[in-house]
């Protein structure tokens, strides 16, 4: 099926061509069909910021317990325990509080100089040439190394972790996670050998802390994490953290190549970096949508969404809603006054690692600008990757 900005109103997360530039269609949704129903795949979608915000906040009506990816929700598959992005409170809150130990302000402040040192090493290795790839030379390397810093994961594990994550999160063009021959969800067994080793060799890291942490679970039992839960925890942080920041760095290269005047502003004034990172996240979110399962009849714009439906919150559409971000919402502007966008979600599932992703993005862009104040993207050799979960670039080469 084809779709265009002027033809049929149509969207699905597996439509690879449409997802290459979904924003004209998203604008039509906001204006013409703020509650959209897809008859082919039997799901609803909301596109205005307020509707997306309402859906993400109300976890009782819009549940994550059957998954947050459309094909997983529709499949009815069992969700393993500990996968907190696919949980509702109270289990979600209990598991989230354990992982939150990794993302305290103190730990983030302590991590920042290590992130900067590693970023410098990555970039110094390519200084002197006429070519730099935002993803292959930095974006696909640095975020996973940072996760390794948090968990105390040795460097030789990190490539294995990345390969394992790619097998489950990435799909063929237009493919679905549920079609993945490797399995839809990773069980985290790639971390098993490391966890067994860490039990006998404790250290000052999150893995050791989680191994020893006692908590009261949703049944009222005081216990420690089971091994399978810890494996899921580690896999979730590794894959989700790496994917978000990898996409952010790739989009940074593309957008600032297309807006050289704004890039020059950043070269001259680094105090603009935090706002620039927010604008990149708003304008090109790493995930275009998040799914929910509707637990009771609910109304949007005079139409009832029945209990048992799947609904998509179109994050990319909400981030360009003129009602929220003004008449110039479709324009990229690092000088925009930041307002909360939808890229990290909202409510109970607000991204736990948002502060770390922002730190990584800011440091990456700061160090890139110091070495390569001018660049032009090599569009012919850039490699776009889109699935129902993430959207961005596997390669973003630039002439410097």
RAQUI-V290644 format. One record per residue. PHI is phi in whole degrees, -180 to 180 (NA if undefined). OMEGA is omega as a letter, one per 40 degrees, with the letter a starting at -180 (* if undefined). NEAR is the number of other C-alpha atoms within 10 Angstrom. Layout:
{{PHI	OMEGA	NEAR} {PHI	OMEGA	NEAR}}
This chain:
{{NA	i	4} {-105	i	10} {-150	i	15} {-145	a	15} {-70	a	16} {-110	a	9} {-96	a	9} {-67	i	10} {-73	a	17} {-154	i	21} {-153	i	21} {-149	a	17} {-72	i	23} {-106	a	20} {-82	a	20} {-62	a	18} {-66	i	14} {-65	a	19} {-70	i	20} {-64	i	13} {-149	a	12} {-83	a	19} {-70	i	18} {-60	i	14} {-68	i	22} {-61	i	27} {-64	i	21} {-62	i	17} {-60	a	22} {-58	a	21} {-84	a	12} {-108	a	11} {-146	a	17} {-61	i	18} {-115	a	21} {-107	i	20} {-121	i	19} {-98	a	14} {-73	a	9} {-66	a	8} {-110	i	13} {58	i	11} {-147	i	19} {-104	i	20} {-150	i	25} {-116	a	27} {-128	i	29} {-81	a	28} {-57	a	25} {-63	i	13} {-70	i	19} {-63	a	24} {-61	i	20} {-58	a	14} {-67	a	23} {-70	a	24} {-76	a	17} {-87	a	13} {-72	i	21} {-73	i	15} {-85	a	17} {-119	a	24} {-89	i	23} {-99	a	25} {-67	i	21} {-103	i	22} {117	i	26} {-121	i	23} {-116	a	24} {-55	a	27} {-67	i	21} {-71	i	19} {-59	a	22} {-69	a	18} {-75	a	11} {73	a	10} {-67	i	13} {-73	i	11} {-101	a	16} {-69	i	15} {-67	i	17} {97	i	23} {-86	a	24} {-65	i	24} {-70	i	19} {-114	i	20} {-134	i	25} {-111	i	19} {-59	e	18} {-86	a	12} {-58	i	17} {-59	a	21} {-65	i	17} {-66	a	16} {-68	i	23} {-64	a	21} {-63	i	12} {-69	a	17} {-69	a	20} {-61	i	11} {-61	a	13} {-80	a	21} {-120	i	17} {-71	i	14} {-54	a	12} {-62	a	9} {-71	i	13} {-67	i	17} {-64	i	13} {-70	a	11} {-79	a	17} {-56	i	15} {-64	i	12} {-69	i	13} {-63	a	21} {-65	i	19} {-60	a	11} {-68	i	17} {-61	i	25} {-60	i	17} {-62	i	11} {-61	a	16} {-77	i	18} {-61	a	13} {-70	a	10} {-112	i	14} {-67	i	13} {106	i	11} {-92	i	9} {-109	a	11} {-142	i	17} {-147	i	25} {-109	a	21} {-60	a	29} {-92	a	26} {-66	a	16} {-89	a	18} {-148	a	22} {-60	a	29} {-90	a	22} {-109	a	19} {-62	a	22} {-60	i	27} {-69	i	26} {-64	i	22} {-67	i	22} {-59	i	21} {-61	i	19} {-63	a	17} {-65	a	20} {-90	a	21} {73	a	19} {-81	i	22} {-61	a	11} {-60	a	12} {-69	i	8} {-83	a	14} {-68	i	19} {-66	i	13} {-64	i	13} {-64	i	21} {-63	i	19} {-62	i	12} {-64	i	19} {-64	i	22} {-62	a	14} {-64	a	17} {-101	a	18} {-84	a	21} {-80	i	19} {-134	i	21} {-65	a	14} {-53	a	15} {77	a	16} {-85	a	17} {-119	i	21} {-61	a	23} {-72	i	19} {-92	a	12} {-70	i	16} {-66	i	9} {-81	a	12} {107	a	13} {-71	a	17} {-123	i	19} {-75	i	20} {-90	i	21} {75	a	20} {-62	i	17} {-61	i	20} {-93	a	19} {-59	a	15} {-62	i	10} {-65	i	16} {-61	i	21} {-60	i	11} {-69	a	10} {-68	i	17} {-58	a	13} {-89	a	9} {-135	a	10} {-63	a	15} {-149	i	13} {-87	a	10} {-147	a	16} {-68	i	21} {-60	i	23} {-63	i	18} {-63	a	17} {-71	i	19} {-62	a	17} {-100	a	14} {-70	i	12} {-105	a	13} {-151	i	16} {-97	a	11} {-80	a	16} {-67	i	14} {-96	a	8} {90	a	8} {-87	i	9} {-87	a	10} {-158	i	12} {-102	i	16} {-63	i	19} {-72	a	11} {-60	a	14} {-65	i	15} {-66	a	18} {-65	i	23} {-61	i	21} {-66	i	22} {-55	a	24} {-65	i	25} {-65	a	24} {-60	a	20} {-65	a	18} {-64	a	24} {-74	a	22} {-64	a	18} {-65	a	21} {-69	a	24} {-62	a	25} {-60	a	25} {-74	i	27} {-59	i	27} {-65	i	26} {-58	a	27} {-68	i	27} {-62	i	26} {-66	i	24} {-58	a	23} {-62	a	23} {-67	a	21} {-66	a	17} {-78	i	22} {-72	a	18} {-77	a	15} {-128	a	13} {-63	i	15} {-64	i	11} {-73	i	19} {-62	i	22} {-64	i	14} {-60	a	15} {-68	i	20} {-60	a	20} {-81	a	12} {-141	a	10} {-73	i	14} {-66	i	12} {-83	a	16} {-60	a	20} {-57	i	16} {-67	i	18} {-65	i	26} {-62	i	23} {-62	a	22} {-70	i	24} {-63	i	21} {-63	i	27} {-68	a	26} {-75	i	23} {-135	a	23} {-65	i	26} {-61	i	27} {-121	a	23} {-79	a	25} {-154	i	29} {-136	a	23} {-98	i	27} {-144	i	27} {-105	a	26} {-85	a	22} {-93	i	16} {-156	i	14} {-54	a	12} {-146	a	14} {-109	i	11} {-131	i	12} {51	i	9} {81	i	8} {-119	a	9} {-88	i	11} {-95	a	19} {-76	i	14} {-52	a	14} {91	i	13} {-80	i	18} {-101	i	26} {-134	i	29} {-104	i	25} {-95	a	27} {-85	a	24} {-61	a	28} {-64	i	26} {-72	a	29} {-60	a	29} {-70	i	28} {-119	a	28} {-76	a	23} {-61	i	16} {-66	a	13} {-103	a	16} {-113	i	20} {93	a	10} {-65	a	11} {-99	a	12} {-62	a	17} {-84	a	17} {-109	i	11} {-86	a	19} {-152	a	16} {-70	i	22} {-92	i	13} {-62	i	15} {-67	a	10} {-62	i	15} {-129	a	13} {-56	i	13} {-106	a	24} {-102	a	26} {-64	i	25} {-101	a	21} {78	a	21} {-161	i	18} {78	a	14} {-59	a	18} {-100	i	21} {-55	a	15} {-53	a	16} {-64	a	19} {-96	a	20} {-60	a	17} {-65	i	14} {-67	i	24} {-61	i	21} {-67	i	17} {-61	a	20} {-62	i	25} {-64	a	27} {-65	a	22} {-65	a	21} {-58	a	25} {-68	i	22} {-60	a	20} {-73	i	16} {-63	a	21} {-63	i	18} {-69	a	10} {-101	a	15} {-130	a	19} {-70	a	16} {-139	i	17} {-155	i	21} {-136	a	17} {-66	i	22} {-90	a	17} {-62	a	13} {-64	a	8} {-106	i	11} {-71	a	18} {-117	a	13} {-89	i	15} {-131	i	20} {-140	i	26} {-139	i	23} {-76	a	26} {-113	a	22} {-134	a	21} {-145	i	23} {171	a	25} {-128	i	25} {-88	i	20} {-151	i	21} {-137	a	27} {-77	a	26} {-139	i	21} {-88	a	14} {-121	*	17}}
